[in-house]
Amino acid sequence: MKLYAKTIPQTLPDWATVVTKSADLFEIEITDKHPNFQSLLEELETEIEPGRIGVKAEDLCSRLGIEMSSPSLQQLVEQTQTLISLIAWHPNYRQLLDLGYTPDLNIADAQTALTYLQWELERNREPST
């Protein structure tokens, strides 16, 4: 499991490791099968909504002293477009296509959906006339 954070404490628990660090983002890998992590989850477990038990990300991050990153929708769309392009040209994906993989929706459909979303975001950013 991975978390993306703006800030982290000086020391992290033994089940959390910083994988990458940039100027404004930490990527943290969580060993979610670690017993100490599992006991923390049990401690933080709550009823999220009627009939649904889980752990709120906000509670987990607060306990760890992590400030979560919340990128803009525009940033997420751009990152996703990059990832989809990487998938489209990945040798394993190309191999699946060569073996006859023909999904109902394909990479081009996903790229088109993201392009439409990006256009809508840009249109809504423009001042009304």
PyMOL commands that set and color helices and strands:
alter all, ss='L'
color gray80, all
select helices_A, chain A and resi 35-44+57-64+73-88+91-98+107-125
alter helices_A, ss='H'
color red, helices_A
select strands_A, chain A and resi 2-7+16-21+26-30+46-49+52-54+67-68
alter strands_A, ss='S'
color yellow, strands_A
deselect
rebuild
show_as cartoon
